[in-house]
Amino acid sequence: MKDTHIQAINEGTSDKPSCSPRSCPRFIKCSAPVCPLDDSPYKRVLLKEDPTCFYLTESVKDGAETRFKGAGLEWLYKKVVRATPHLISRYPRICDALKRAMHSSSRMDRRVPTKKIKTGVTA
């Protein structure tokens, strides 16, 4: 895919010792059947209407490594990047989704900042 993907693959997996789909920040809400954190992603069935992993699509965008690092998810970026070549060779639909994602803006940048709520009474 990109040079940063190759670099992350060569650097190894992560600082996080064990990783599974449950360690993903979006695990509770996720409905993607193929997870790059899964030990056995090849056993999964991917249908045409199934979504692609949010972090998988984010990992192929310009500035992804910096974005993940800024969110404290550098370990996740490395895991996802390491799994990407295997997933795109097994699932052509994921490959197509990643090609489309490369040309769209990052959804990680669209986070709505939380409002600070002031407490107390002013005189």
N, CA, C and O atoms as a DFTB+ gen file, in Angstrom:
492 C
 N C O
     1  1       0.828      -1.184       0.000
     2  2       0.000       0.000       0.000
     3  2       0.879       1.258       0.000
     4  3       1.165       1.817      -1.059
     5  1       1.303       1.697       1.178
     6  2       2.119       2.896       1.269
     7  2       3.419       2.570       1.979
     8  3       3.551       1.521       2.610
     9  1       4.393       3.491       1.868
    10  2       5.679       3.285       2.514
    11  2       5.543       3.167       4.026
    12  3       6.254       2.375       4.644
    13  1       4.644       3.940       4.636
    14  2       4.475       3.859       6.087
    15  2       3.961       2.499       6.500
    16  3       4.267       2.023       7.592
    17  1       3.173       1.862       5.629
    18  2       2.695       0.517       5.924
    19  2       3.869      -0.460       5.960
    20  3       3.967      -1.291       6.863
    21  1       4.743      -0.356       4.987
    22  2       5.910      -1.241       4.919
    23  2       6.790      -1.015       6.146
    24  3       7.260      -1.974       6.759
    25  1       7.013       0.240       6.503
    26  2       7.853       0.572       7.650
    27  2       7.253      -0.006       8.936
    28  3       7.976      -0.596       9.739
    29  1       5.958       0.154       9.138
    30  2       5.316      -0.352      10.349
    31  2       5.377      -1.876      10.409
    32  3       5.533      -2.450      11.486
    33  1       5.254      -2.523       9.267
    34  2       5.334      -3.988       9.222
    35  2       6.731      -4.440       9.626
    36  3       6.886      -5.398      10.383
    37  1       7.752      -3.743       9.115
    38  2       9.125      -4.113       9.425
    39  2       9.507      -3.846      10.867
    40  3      10.396      -4.509      11.402
    41  1       8.843      -2.873      11.519
    42  2       9.168      -2.535      12.898
    43  2       8.612      -3.538      13.892
    44  3       8.962      -3.483      15.071
    45  1       7.767      -4.441      13.460
    46  2       7.183      -5.402      14.379
    47  2       5.766      -5.015      14.723
    48  3       5.203      -4.090      14.139
    49  1       5.200      -5.717      15.660
    50  2       3.789      -5.529      15.945
    51  2       3.525      -4.378      16.883
    52  3       3.006      -3.358      16.430
    53  1       3.842      -4.468      18.143
    54  2       3.433      -3.398      19.034
    55  2       4.077      -3.494      20.392
    56  3       4.817      -4.427      20.706
    57  1       3.763      -2.485      21.188
    58  2       4.186      -2.475      22.573
    59  2       3.162      -3.218      23.431
    60  3       3.457      -3.595      24.565
    61  1       1.987      -3.423      22.904
    62  2       0.922      -4.077      23.647
    63  2       1.135      -5.590      23.540
    64  3       1.166      -6.121      22.430
    65  1       1.282      -6.291      24.659
    66  2       1.652      -7.705      24.621
    67  2       0.658      -8.630      23.940
    68  3       1.056      -9.451      23.113
    69  1      -0.622      -8.522      24.263
    70  2      -1.587      -9.398      23.615
    71  2      -2.698      -8.551      23.014
    72  3      -3.040      -7.485      23.526
    73  1      -3.236      -9.038      21.949
    74  2      -4.223      -8.253      21.236
    75  2      -5.288      -9.182      20.682
    76  3      -4.991     -10.255      20.157
    77  1      -6.529      -8.748      20.809
    78  2      -7.644      -9.497      20.259
    79  2      -8.698      -8.483      19.851
    80  3      -8.583      -7.308      20.199
    81  1      -9.716      -8.903      19.126
    82  2     -10.768      -7.953      18.763
    83  2     -11.353      -7.228      19.979
    84  3     -11.786      -6.081      19.862
    85  1     -11.370      -7.873      21.124
    86  2     -11.904      -7.234      22.348
    87  2     -11.066      -6.044      22.809
    88  3     -11.561      -5.201      23.558
    89  1      -9.826      -5.959      22.384
    90  2      -8.975      -4.839      22.782
    91  2      -9.160      -3.622      21.874
    92  3      -8.552      -2.577      22.104
    93  1      -9.981      -3.755      20.865
    94  2     -10.258      -2.642      19.949
    95  2     -11.188      -1.631      20.624
    96  3     -12.171      -2.024      21.251
    97  1     -10.892      -0.346      20.503
    98  2     -11.754       0.674      21.102
    99  2     -13.189       0.664      20.569
   100  3     -14.096       1.164      21.234
   101  1     -13.400       0.112      19.400
   102  2     -14.738       0.080      18.805
   103  2     -15.402      -1.295      18.887
   104  3     -16.409      -1.533      18.221
   105  1     -14.861      -2.183      19.678
   106  2     -15.344      -3.557      19.718
   107  2     -16.844      -3.655      20.004
   108  3     -17.547      -4.408      19.331
   109  1     -17.334      -2.925      20.967
   110  2     -18.743      -3.014      21.372
   111  2     -19.685      -2.656      20.223
   112  3     -20.710      -3.311      20.032
   113  1     -19.341      -1.618      19.457
   114  2     -20.218      -1.135      18.386
   115  2     -19.913      -1.760      17.021
   116  3     -20.698      -1.603      16.085
   117  1     -18.822      -2.442      16.901
   118  2     -18.362      -2.923      15.593
   119  2     -19.219      -4.059      15.045
   120  3     -19.649      -4.952      15.776
   121  1     -19.453      -3.998      13.745
   122  2     -20.189      -5.086      13.094
   123  2     -19.424      -5.635      11.885
   124  3     -19.987      -6.348      11.053
   125  1     -18.136      -5.294      11.801
   126  2     -17.307      -5.824      10.711
   127  2     -16.932      -7.266      11.033
   128  3     -16.361      -7.527      12.092
   129  1     -17.237      -8.197      10.152
   130  2     -16.940      -9.602      10.441
   131  2     -15.448      -9.945      10.359
   132  3     -15.004     -10.921      10.963
   133  1     -14.686      -9.159       9.627
   134  2     -13.254      -9.414       9.492
   135  2     -12.507      -8.347      10.280
   136  3     -12.575      -7.158       9.965
   137  1     -11.798      -8.792      11.304
   138  2     -11.066      -7.880      12.189
   139  2      -9.567      -8.115      12.038
   140  3      -9.113      -9.256      12.112
   141  1      -8.794      -7.052      11.827
   142  2      -7.342      -7.226      11.710
   143  2      -6.685      -7.663      13.019
   144  3      -5.524      -8.073      13.016
   145  1      -7.406      -7.582      14.132
   146  2      -6.865      -8.022      15.419
   147  2      -7.200      -9.477      15.721
   148  3      -6.752     -10.029      16.726
   149  1      -7.980     -10.087      14.859
   150  2      -8.411     -11.472      15.037
   151  2      -7.267     -12.424      14.682
   152  3      -6.562     -12.216      13.694
   153  1      -7.092     -13.450      15.481
   154  2      -6.057     -14.455      15.199
   155  2      -6.408     -15.322      13.989
   156  3      -5.522     -15.876      13.338
   157  1      -7.702     -15.437      13.693
   158  2      -8.163     -16.288      12.597
   159  2      -9.095     -15.543      11.653
   160  3     -10.243     -15.955      11.481
   161  1      -8.637     -14.465      11.039
   162  2      -9.546     -13.720      10.166
   163  2      -9.945     -14.502       8.916
   164  3     -10.947     -14.181       8.278
   165  1      -9.172     -15.518       8.565
   166  2      -9.448     -16.281       7.352
   167  2     -10.630     -17.224       7.515
   168  3     -11.148     -17.756       6.533
   169  1     -11.049     -17.428       8.744
   170  2     -12.206     -18.288       8.996
   171  2     -13.521     -17.514       8.900
   172  3     -14.600     -18.096       9.013
   173  1     -13.426     -16.221       8.694
   174  2     -14.616     -15.368       8.656
   175  2     -15.193     -15.300       7.244
   176  3     -14.472     -15.403       6.252
   177  1     -16.494     -15.125       7.184
   178  2     -17.182     -14.979       5.904
   179  2     -17.507     -13.502       5.729
   180  3     -18.051     -12.866       6.631
   181  1     -17.176     -12.970       4.580
   182  2     -17.427     -11.568       4.289
   183  2     -18.455     -11.470       3.175
   184  3     -18.204     -11.888       2.045
   185  1     -19.606     -10.918       3.501
   186  2     -20.661     -10.735       2.513
   187  2     -20.551      -9.349       1.875
   188  3     -19.904      -8.453       2.417
   189  1     -21.181      -9.192       0.735
   190  2     -21.100      -7.943      -0.003
   191  2     -21.542      -6.740       0.832
   192  3     -20.950      -5.664       0.739
   193  1     -22.572      -6.924       1.638
   194  2     -23.131      -5.808       2.409
   195  2     -22.430      -5.580       3.762
   196  3     -22.785      -4.649       4.486
   197  1     -21.452      -6.409       4.104
   198  2     -20.759      -6.264       5.387
   199  2     -19.842      -5.045       5.399
   200  3     -19.221      -4.713       4.389
   201  1     -19.762      -4.382       6.553
   202  2     -18.868      -3.221       6.660
   203  2     -17.410      -3.657       6.777
   204  3     -17.107      -4.801       7.117
   205  1     -16.529      -2.724       6.489
   206  2     -15.091      -2.946       6.633
   207  2     -14.650      -2.277       7.930
   208  3     -15.171      -1.224       8.298
   209  1     -13.716      -2.871       8.602
   210  2     -13.190      -2.353       9.865
   211  2     -12.836      -0.871       9.757
   212  3     -12.131      -0.456       8.838
   213  1     -13.337      -0.080      10.711
   214  2     -13.089       1.360      10.755
   215  2     -11.589       1.655      10.755
   216  3     -11.116       2.473       9.967
   217  1     -10.855       0.999      11.624
   218  2      -9.423       1.287      11.746
   219  2      -8.628       0.772      10.544
   220  3      -7.572       1.318      10.224
   221  1      -9.112      -0.249       9.893
   222  2      -8.482      -0.731       8.672
   223  2      -8.586       0.331       7.582
   224  3      -7.608       0.604       6.885
   225  1      -9.764       0.928       7.432
   226  2      -9.933       1.975       6.413
   227  2      -9.178       3.248       6.787
   228  3      -8.686       3.953       5.906
   229  1      -9.083       3.549       8.069
   230  2      -8.351       4.743       8.505
   231  2      -6.844       4.583       8.315
   232  3      -6.142       5.570       8.095
   233  1      -6.351       3.371       8.398
   234  2      -4.907       3.127       8.336
   235  2      -4.289       3.404       6.970
   236  3      -3.071       3.552       6.869
   237  1      -5.097       3.476       5.924
   238  2      -4.548       3.682       4.578
   239  2      -4.572       5.148       4.138
   240  3      -4.139       5.467       3.031
   241  1      -5.061       6.019       4.972
   242  2      -5.185       7.438       4.607
   243  2      -3.902       8.194       4.919
   244  3      -3.132       7.803       5.797
   245  1      -3.683       9.287       4.186
   246  2      -2.514      10.125       4.435
   247  2      -2.515      10.599       5.882
   248  3      -3.548      11.022       6.403
   249  1      -1.373      10.528       6.520
   250  2      -1.234      10.984       7.897
   251  2      -1.790      10.028       8.930
   252  3      -1.941      10.396      10.095
   253  1      -2.098       8.807       8.525
   254  2      -2.726       7.838       9.436
   255  2      -1.859       7.532      10.653
   256  3      -2.358       7.509      11.778
   257  1      -0.590       7.302      10.441
   258  2       0.267       6.941      11.562
   259  2       0.276       8.048      12.618
   260  3       0.192       7.767      13.813
   261  1       0.375       9.285      12.186
   262  2       0.355      10.426      13.098
   263  2      -0.988      10.523      13.817
   264  3      -1.044      10.797      15.016
   265  1      -2.053      10.300      13.081
   266  2      -3.408      10.368      13.641
   267  2      -3.610       9.301      14.723
   268  3      -4.143       9.586      15.795
   269  1      -3.183       8.081      14.433
   270  2      -3.298       6.985      15.404
   271  2      -2.436       7.290      16.639
   272  3      -2.867       7.101      17.777
   273  1      -1.224       7.759      16.389
   274  2      -0.314       8.062      17.494
   275  2      -0.908       9.157      18.381
   276  3      -0.844       9.064      19.606
   277  1      -1.481      10.185      17.771
   278  2      -2.101      11.277      18.518
   279  2      -3.284      10.814      19.353
   280  3      -3.596      11.415      20.381
   281  1      -3.945       9.745      18.913
   282  2      -5.089       9.201      19.643
   283  2      -4.654       8.139      20.659
   284  3      -5.493       7.532      21.325
   285  1      -3.347       7.919      20.774
   286  2      -2.849       6.903      21.698
   287  2      -3.066       5.492      21.198
   288  3      -3.128       4.551      21.990
   289  1      -3.183       5.337      19.879
   290  2      -3.474       4.026      19.284
   291  2      -2.368       3.552      18.342
   292  3      -2.633       2.863      17.356
   293  1      -1.143       3.921      18.651
   294  2      -0.027       3.515      17.793
   295  2       0.081       1.993      17.717
   296  3       0.368       1.443      16.654
   297  1      -0.146       1.316      18.837
   298  2      -0.115      -0.148      18.864
   299  2      -1.149      -0.737      17.906
   300  3      -0.891      -1.743      17.246
   301  1      -2.317      -0.106      17.835
   302  2      -3.387      -0.580      16.958
   303  2      -3.002      -0.353      15.495
   304  3      -3.232      -1.214      14.646
   305  1      -2.424       0.791      15.213
   306  2      -1.970       1.085      13.850
   307  2      -0.990       0.010      13.372
   308  3      -1.106      -0.492      12.254
   309  1      -0.038      -0.333      14.218
   310  2       0.962      -1.331      13.826
   311  2       0.323      -2.691      13.573
   312  3       0.676      -3.375      12.612
   313  1      -0.610      -3.083      14.424
   314  2      -1.299      -4.372      14.237
   315  2      -2.112      -4.382      12.946
   316  3      -2.072      -5.349      12.185
   317  1      -2.844      -3.310      12.708
   318  2      -3.697      -3.228      11.518
   319  2      -2.844      -3.244      10.256
   320  3      -3.154      -3.951       9.297
   321  1      -1.778      -2.469      10.261
   322  2      -0.897      -2.405       9.089
   323  2      -0.243      -3.752       8.814
   324  3      -0.052      -4.134       7.659
   325  1       0.094      -4.456       9.863
   326  2       0.712      -5.781       9.689
   327  2      -0.281      -6.771       9.070
   328  3       0.113      -7.625       8.277
   329  1      -1.543      -6.663       9.422
   330  2      -2.565      -7.593       8.924
   331  2      -3.062      -7.242       7.524
   332  3      -3.571      -8.109       6.814
   333  1      -2.920      -5.991       7.125
   334  2      -3.507      -5.517       5.863
   335  2      -3.130      -6.342       4.635
   336  3      -4.033      -6.745       3.901
   337  1      -1.859      -6.618       4.367
   338  2      -1.533      -7.379       3.152
   339  2      -2.213      -8.751       3.099
   340  3      -2.628      -9.205       2.033
   341  1      -2.321      -9.400       4.252
   342  2      -2.950     -10.721       4.300
   343  2      -4.458     -10.625       4.051
   344  3      -5.045     -11.463       3.366
   345  1      -5.070      -9.585       4.625
   346  2      -6.519      -9.426       4.468
   347  2      -6.903      -9.051       3.044
   348  3      -7.899      -9.547       2.519
   349  1      -6.116      -8.175       2.413
   350  2      -6.479      -7.781       1.046
   351  2      -6.229      -8.905       0.036
   352  3      -6.870      -8.954      -1.014
   353  1      -5.298      -9.801       0.354
   354  2      -5.090     -10.929      -0.560
   355  2      -6.203     -11.966      -0.415
   356  3      -6.532     -12.662      -1.376
   357  1      -6.777     -12.070       0.766
   358  2      -7.844     -13.044       1.019
   359  2      -9.225     -12.502       0.649
   360  3     -10.086     -13.245       0.178
   361  1      -9.426     -11.205       0.866
   362  2     -10.742     -10.585       0.663
   363  2     -10.642      -9.431      -0.339
   364  3     -10.321      -8.309       0.053
   365  1     -10.910      -9.683      -1.615
   366  2     -10.839      -8.619      -2.634
   367  2     -11.759      -7.430      -2.322
   368  3     -11.448      -6.295      -2.681
   369  1     -12.881      -7.691      -1.660
   370  2     -13.793      -6.600      -1.334
   371  2     -13.158      -5.634      -0.336
   372  3     -13.395      -4.428      -0.407
   373  1     -12.360      -6.149       0.584
   374  2     -11.642      -5.278       1.517
   375  2     -10.608      -4.457       0.766
   376  3     -10.415      -3.277       1.061
   377  1      -9.951      -5.065      -0.189
   378  2      -8.980      -4.342      -1.016
   379  2      -9.659      -3.175      -1.725
   380  3      -9.122      -2.068      -1.748
   381  1     -10.820      -3.410      -2.294
   382  2     -11.566      -2.347      -2.980
   383  2     -11.974      -1.250      -2.007
   384  3     -11.882      -0.066      -2.331
   385  1     -12.421      -1.634      -0.828
   386  2     -12.839      -0.652       0.181
   387  2     -11.652       0.211       0.618
   388  3     -11.811       1.411       0.841
   389  1     -10.481      -0.384       0.738
   390  2      -9.296       0.376       1.147
   391  2      -8.834       1.322       0.049
   392  3      -8.350       2.417       0.337
   393  1      -8.977       0.916      -1.197
   394  2      -8.631       1.809      -2.307
   395  2      -9.534       3.039      -2.302
   396  3      -9.078       4.157      -2.544
   397  1     -10.822       2.822      -2.022
   398  2     -11.758       3.960      -1.935
   399  2     -11.435       4.830      -0.724
   400  3     -11.482       6.057      -0.807
   401  1     -11.111       4.204       0.386
   402  2     -10.831       4.934       1.627
   403  2      -9.601       5.828       1.506
   404  3      -9.533       6.878       2.145
   405  1      -8.638       5.422       0.699
   406  2      -7.421       6.213       0.521
   407  2      -7.724       7.609      -0.016
   408  3      -6.958       8.546       0.210
   409  1      -8.834       7.743      -0.722
   410  2      -9.173       9.014      -1.369
   411  2     -10.222       9.815      -0.610
   412  3     -10.732      10.812      -1.121
   413  1     -10.541       9.394       0.585
   414  2     -11.529      10.135       1.388
   415  2     -10.854      10.697       2.633
   416  3      -9.775      10.254       3.027
   417  1     -11.500      11.665       3.236
   418  2     -10.925      12.281       4.430
   419  2     -11.063      11.340       5.625
   420  3     -11.869      10.409       5.619
   421  1     -10.276      11.605       6.619
   422  2     -10.267      10.752       7.810
   423  2     -11.478      11.015       8.682
   424  3     -11.836      12.162       8.952
   425  1     -12.094       9.946       9.110
   426  2     -13.210      10.066      10.056
   427  2     -12.685      10.236      11.474
   428  3     -13.426      10.662      12.360
   429  1     -11.426       9.912      11.699
   430  2     -10.837      10.132      13.023
   431  2     -10.697      11.627      13.298
   432  3     -10.700      12.050      14.454
   433  1     -10.575      12.422      12.247
   434  2     -10.463      13.872      12.395
   435  2     -11.810      14.534      12.662
   436  3     -11.865      15.703      13.043
   437  1     -12.868      13.807      12.470
   438  2     -14.204      14.380      12.615
   439  2     -14.753      14.319      14.026
   440  3     -15.920      14.637      14.253
   441  1     -13.944      13.923      14.955
   442  2     -14.400      13.835      16.346
   443  2     -14.900      15.192      16.816
   444  3     -14.277      16.225      16.572
   445  1     -16.013      15.164      17.482
   446  2     -16.579      16.384      18.032
   447  2     -15.950      16.608      19.400
   448  3     -16.012      15.736      20.266
   449  1     -15.338      17.788      19.596
   450  2     -14.728      18.029      20.899
   451  2     -15.792      18.107      21.987
   452  3     -16.898      18.602      21.767
   453  1     -15.436      17.614      23.148
   454  2     -16.391      17.660      24.251
   455  2     -16.422      19.061      24.837
   456  3     -15.401      19.746      24.907
   457  1     -17.604      19.472      25.252
   458  2     -17.756      20.793      25.838
   459  2     -17.362      20.750      27.305
   460  3     -17.632      19.778      28.009
   461  1     -16.728      21.807      27.745
   462  2     -16.416      21.921      29.158
   463  2     -17.607      22.552      29.846
   464  3     -18.069      23.625      29.460
   465  1     -18.082      21.894      30.839
   466  2     -19.227      22.391      31.568
   467  2     -18.745      23.128      32.809
   468  3     -18.029      22.575      33.643
   469  1     -19.148      24.373      32.910
   470  2     -18.763      25.162      34.058
   471  2     -19.740      24.905      35.191
   472  3     -20.956      24.901      35.003
   473  1     -19.192      24.697      36.336
   474  2     -20.026      24.530      37.510
   475  2     -19.763      25.679      38.461
   476  3     -18.674      26.252      38.481
   477  1     -20.742      25.998      39.222
   478  2     -20.584      27.092      40.175
   479  2     -21.432      28.279      39.774
   480  3     -21.933      28.351      38.652
   481  1     -21.583      29.178      40.671
   482  2     -22.414      30.353      40.464
   483  2     -21.531      31.564      40.401
   484  3     -20.607      31.710      41.201
   485  1     -21.806      32.436      39.458
   486  2     -21.047      33.668      39.356
   487  2     -21.834      34.777      40.047
   488  3     -23.064      34.785      40.014
   489  1     -21.130      35.704      40.666
   490  2     -21.814      36.774      41.395
   491  2     -21.973      38.004      40.575
   492  3     -22.530      38.994      41.048
